[in-house]
Amino acid sequence: MKKTHLFIMLCLFFTLVGGGVASAHVTVQPAETTQGSYEKFAVRVPTEKDIPTVKVEIKFPLDSVSISRFEPKPGWKYDLAKDASGKITGVTWTATGEGLSPTEFGEFYMQGKVADNATSILWKAYQTYKDGSVVEWVGAQGSDKPASVTKVNAKPAGAASDSHGNTAAPAAGHDQPAQQAAGSASQVPLYLSIIALILGVIALLLSLTKRKASR
């Protein structure tokens, strides 16, 4: 009987731990955008280890997006990487203070234009910790360290254009369903963990009840 209880508790532990790790990825928001639109992107960085995150690097897929503006962030500086033609190919934020502690996350904002023929934007991210270790978020979806992907929707028929002749981004209200869906998807590991915990508690109570009844 004791072995059964131990097995149940171990299953619950690894389920909870697995759910927490799965949701702690470096991601770029929003989850969806539109071809030809000017977009504000947020790089969301959680600290997974028990030491601070002190540097974050993002590489830009130039065939999908052109990033040109960056929002200053207190406690951090940023450096730009450029190719031979002067086009921005990536950005590195470096902490000027303590960085992001184990209980913190941070968001870094940038702005740019989505390519007219893009179907998705693959963001390769490199997270550096205070001990010098680097976590590379560059893998395929479903891997341990996946790169964040922004889905790019086709231009809507009859979309309005701005003064530069570029397709304007959809109104904020139109983006909300996609953002809500992305937020719901990110909570799936947590919901599964809660369900597993409830089922484990029920199994444990049933086991104890049977044990008492057999005495």
C-alpha positions as CSV (number, residue, x, y, z in Angstrom):
1,M,0.0,0.0,0.0
2,K,2.8,2.4,0.8
3,K,4.4,1.7,-2.6
4,T,1.2,2.7,-4.3
5,H,1.0,6.0,-2.4
6,L,4.6,6.7,-3.2
7,F,4.0,6.0,-6.9
8,I,1.0,8.3,-7.0
9,M,2.9,11.2,-5.4
10,L,5.9,10.7,-7.7
11,C,3.6,10.9,-10.8
12,L,2.0,14.1,-9.4
13,F,5.4,15.6,-8.8
14,F,6.8,15.0,-12.3
15,T,3.6,16.1,-13.9
16,L,3.7,19.4,-12.0
17,V,7.4,19.9,-12.8
18,G,6.9,19.0,-16.4
19,G,4.0,21.5,-16.8
20,G,6.1,24.3,-15.2
21,V,9.1,23.7,-17.5
22,A,6.9,23.5,-20.6
23,S,5.4,26.9,-20.1
24,A,8.6,28.7,-19.2
25,H,9.9,29.3,-22.8
26,V,11.3,32.5,-24.3
27,T,8.4,33.7,-26.6
28,V,7.7,36.6,-28.9
29,Q,4.2,38.1,-28.9
30,P,1.8,38.5,-30.6
31,A,1.2,34.9,-31.7
32,E,-0.3,36.1,-34.9
33,T,0.1,39.1,-37.2
34,T,-0.7,40.1,-40.8
35,Q,1.3,40.4,-44.0
36,G,2.6,43.9,-44.7
37,S,1.7,45.3,-41.3
38,Y,3.7,47.3,-38.9
39,E,3.8,45.4,-35.6
40,K,5.0,45.9,-32.0
41,F,6.6,42.7,-30.8
42,A,7.2,41.8,-27.2
43,V,10.0,39.3,-26.3
44,R,8.9,37.6,-23.1
45,V,11.7,36.1,-21.0
46,P,11.2,34.0,-17.9
47,T,14.1,32.9,-15.7
48,E,14.1,29.1,-15.2
49,K,17.3,28.7,-13.2
50,D,18.0,29.7,-9.6
51,I,20.4,32.4,-10.9
52,P,19.6,35.6,-12.8
53,T,19.2,36.1,-16.6
54,V,21.7,38.8,-17.6
55,K,21.5,38.7,-21.4
56,V,19.0,38.0,-24.2
57,E,19.7,37.8,-27.9
58,I,17.2,37.6,-30.7
59,K,18.0,37.0,-34.3
60,F,15.7,38.3,-37.0
61,P,14.6,36.3,-40.1
62,L,15.1,39.0,-42.7
63,D,12.9,37.2,-45.2
64,S,9.9,37.5,-42.8
65,V,10.3,40.7,-40.9
66,S,12.3,43.9,-40.8
67,I,12.8,45.3,-37.2
68,S,13.9,48.9,-37.0
69,R,12.8,50.3,-33.5
70,F,13.5,49.3,-29.9
71,E,11.9,50.5,-26.7
72,P,14.4,51.5,-23.9
73,K,14.2,49.3,-20.9
74,P,15.4,50.5,-17.5
75,G,18.3,48.4,-16.1
76,W,19.2,47.1,-19.6
77,K,21.1,48.3,-22.6
78,Y,20.8,46.9,-26.2
79,D,23.3,46.4,-29.0
80,L,22.3,45.9,-32.7
81,A,23.8,43.4,-35.1
82,K,23.9,44.5,-38.8
83,D,24.8,43.0,-42.1
84,A,27.1,44.5,-44.7
85,S,24.3,46.7,-46.1
86,G,23.5,48.1,-42.7
87,K,20.3,46.1,-42.2
88,I,19.5,45.1,-38.6
89,T,19.8,41.3,-38.3
90,G,19.5,41.0,-34.5
91,V,19.5,42.6,-31.1
92,T,21.1,41.8,-27.7
93,W,19.8,43.1,-24.5
94,T,22.4,43.1,-21.6
95,A,21.6,43.8,-18.0
96,T,23.3,46.8,-16.4
97,G,22.2,45.7,-13.0
98,E,21.2,42.3,-11.5
99,G,19.1,41.2,-14.4
100,L,16.0,39.0,-14.0
101,S,15.9,37.0,-10.8
102,P,14.6,33.4,-10.5
103,T,11.1,34.7,-9.6
104,E,10.9,37.3,-12.4
105,F,10.2,37.6,-16.1
106,G,10.8,40.5,-18.4
107,E,9.4,41.9,-21.7
108,F,11.5,43.6,-24.3
109,Y,9.7,45.6,-27.0
110,M,10.6,46.2,-30.6
111,Q,8.8,47.3,-33.7
112,G,9.1,46.5,-37.4
113,K,7.3,45.6,-40.7
114,V,6.1,42.1,-41.5
115,A,7.1,41.0,-45.0
116,D,4.4,41.1,-47.6
117,N,4.8,37.4,-48.5
118,A,5.6,36.1,-45.0
119,T,3.7,33.1,-43.7
120,S,5.5,32.8,-40.3
121,I,8.3,34.4,-38.3
122,L,10.8,32.2,-36.6
123,W,12.5,33.9,-33.7
124,K,15.8,32.3,-32.6
125,A,16.6,33.4,-29.0
126,Y,19.6,32.9,-26.8
127,Q,19.3,33.4,-23.0
128,T,22.4,33.9,-21.0
129,Y,22.6,33.4,-17.2
130,K,24.9,35.0,-14.7
131,D,27.1,31.9,-14.5
132,G,27.8,32.2,-18.3
133,S,25.5,29.3,-19.3
134,V,23.4,29.9,-22.5
135,V,20.1,28.4,-23.3
136,E,19.4,28.3,-27.0
137,W,15.7,28.6,-27.9
138,V,16.2,27.5,-31.5
139,G,14.5,24.1,-31.8
140,A,11.5,22.9,-33.6
141,Q,8.0,23.1,-32.1
142,G,7.5,20.3,-29.6
143,S,11.2,20.1,-28.7
144,D,12.7,20.9,-25.2
145,K,13.9,24.3,-26.3
146,P,11.6,25.5,-29.2
147,A,12.1,28.7,-31.1
148,S,9.1,31.1,-30.8
149,V,7.0,31.3,-34.0
150,T,4.6,34.1,-35.0
151,K,1.9,33.0,-37.5
152,V,1.4,35.5,-40.3
153,N,-2.0,35.8,-41.9
154,A,-2.6,36.8,-45.4
155,K,-3.6,40.4,-46.1
156,P,-7.4,40.9,-45.8
157,A,-9.2,41.8,-49.0
158,G,-9.7,45.6,-49.2
159,A,-7.3,46.3,-46.4
160,A,-6.5,50.0,-45.8
161,S,-3.0,51.3,-46.5
162,D,-1.0,53.8,-44.5
163,S,0.8,56.9,-45.9
164,H,3.7,54.8,-47.1
165,G,1.5,52.5,-49.1
166,N,1.9,49.6,-46.6
167,T,-1.1,47.5,-45.4
168,A,-2.2,48.7,-42.0
169,A,-2.3,46.2,-39.1
170,P,-5.9,45.1,-38.2
171,A,-7.6,47.0,-35.4
172,A,-6.6,46.0,-31.9
173,G,-10.0,44.4,-31.3
174,H,-9.5,42.0,-34.2
175,D,-6.3,40.7,-32.6
176,Q,-7.8,39.9,-29.3
177,P,-9.3,36.5,-30.2
178,A,-5.9,35.3,-31.5
179,Q,-4.1,36.6,-28.4
180,Q,-6.7,35.1,-26.1
181,A,-6.3,31.7,-27.9
182,A,-2.5,31.9,-27.5
183,G,-2.9,32.7,-23.8
184,S,-5.3,29.8,-23.4
185,A,-2.8,27.4,-25.1
186,S,0.0,28.5,-22.8
187,Q,-2.1,27.6,-19.8
188,V,-2.7,24.0,-21.0
189,P,0.2,22.5,-19.0
190,L,-1.1,24.2,-15.9
191,Y,-4.7,22.8,-16.4
192,L,-3.3,19.3,-17.0
193,S,-1.3,19.5,-13.9
194,I,-4.3,20.6,-11.8
195,I,-6.4,17.7,-13.3
196,A,-3.6,15.2,-12.5
197,L,-3.3,16.5,-9.0
198,I,-7.1,16.2,-8.4
199,L,-7.2,12.7,-9.8
200,G,-4.2,11.7,-7.7
201,V,-5.8,13.0,-4.5
202,I,-9.0,11.1,-5.3
203,A,-7.0,7.9,-5.9
204,L,-5.2,8.4,-2.6
205,L,-8.5,9.0,-0.7
206,L,-10.1,5.9,-2.2
207,S,-7.0,3.8,-1.3
208,L,-7.1,5.0,2.3
209,T,-10.8,4.3,2.5
210,K,-10.4,0.8,1.3
211,R,-7.6,0.2,3.7
212,K,-9.7,1.4,6.6
213,A,-12.6,-0.8,5.5
214,S,-10.4,-3.9,5.3
215,R,-9.3,-3.6,8.9
